[in-house]
């Protein structure tokens, strides 16, 4: 009968439960914050890549137009239509 049926440990158990619950909440909040930071970074990288693709596309179009004779062929096509 030394444990007294848990009558004298009630306050300690509540403190332990509160500590555990607060630690769980802190871990959960940290994980959520980490996920939010990663998604923000992914969105920023995607936007940067989008502009990079646009610039590469414009560069390729400019290269093909210049390598085929520039705008002179386009101007000749317009002159024939008149």
C-alpha positions as CSV (number, residue, x, y, z in Angstrom):
1,X,0.0,0.0,0.0
2,X,2.8,2.4,-0.7
3,X,1.4,3.8,-3.9
4,X,-1.8,5.2,-2.1
5,X,-3.8,4.4,-5.3
6,X,-2.3,7.4,-7.1
7,X,-3.9,10.0,-4.8
8,X,-0.7,12.0,-4.2
9,X,0.6,11.9,-7.8
10,X,-2.4,13.5,-9.5
11,X,-0.7,16.9,-9.8
12,X,2.5,15.5,-11.3
13,X,0.6,13.5,-13.8
14,X,-1.3,16.5,-15.0
15,X,1.9,18.5,-15.4
16,X,3.4,15.6,-17.4
17,X,0.4,15.4,-19.7
18,X,0.4,19.1,-20.2
19,X,4.1,19.1,-21.0
20,X,3.6,16.2,-23.5
21,X,0.7,17.9,-25.1
22,X,2.6,21.2,-25.5
23,X,5.6,19.3,-26.9
24,X,3.3,17.6,-29.4
25,X,1.7,20.9,-30.4
26,X,5.2,22.5,-30.8
27,X,6.4,19.6,-33.0
28,X,3.2,19.7,-35.1
29,X,3.4,23.5,-35.5
30,X,7.1,23.2,-36.5
31,X,6.3,20.6,-39.2
32,X,3.4,22.7,-40.5
33,X,5.7,25.7,-40.7
34,X,8.4,23.7,-42.4
35,X,5.9,22.5,-45.0
36,X,4.7,26.0,-45.7
37,X,8.2,27.2,-46.2
38,X,8.9,24.4,-48.6
39,X,5.7,25.1,-50.6
40,X,6.6,28.8,-50.8
41,X,10.0,27.9,-52.1
42,X,8.6,25.5,-54.7
43,X,6.2,28.2,-56.0
44,X,9.1,30.7,-56.3
45,X,11.3,28.3,-58.2
46,X,8.4,27.4,-60.5
47,X,7.8,31.1,-61.3
48,X,11.5,31.6,-62.0
49,X,11.5,28.6,-64.3
50,X,8.4,29.8,-66.1
51,X,10.2,33.0,-67.0
52,X,13.3,31.1,-68.0
53,X,11.3,29.0,-70.4
54,X,9.8,32.1,-71.9
55,X,13.2,33.6,-72.5
56,X,14.6,30.5,-74.0
57,X,11.6,30.2,-76.3
58,X,12.0,33.8,-77.4
59,X,15.7,33.2,-78.0
60,X,15.0,30.1,-80.1
61,X,12.4,32.0,-82.2
62,X,14.8,34.9,-82.7
63,X,17.6,32.5,-83.7
64,X,15.4,30.7,-86.3
65,X,14.2,34.0,-87.7
66,X,17.7,35.4,-88.0
67,X,19.3,32.1,-89.3
68,X,16.7,31.8,-92.1
69,X,17.5,35.2,-93.5
70,X,16.0,37.5,-91.0
71,X,13.0,39.6,-91.7
72,X,13.8,39.9,-95.4
73,X,11.8,36.7,-96.2
74,X,8.9,37.9,-94.2
75,X,8.9,41.3,-96.0
76,X,9.1,39.5,-99.4
77,X,6.1,37.5,-98.5
78,X,4.2,40.6,-97.6
79,X,5.2,42.3,-100.9
80,X,3.9,39.4,-103.0
81,X,0.5,39.5,-101.3
82,X,-0.1,43.1,-102.4
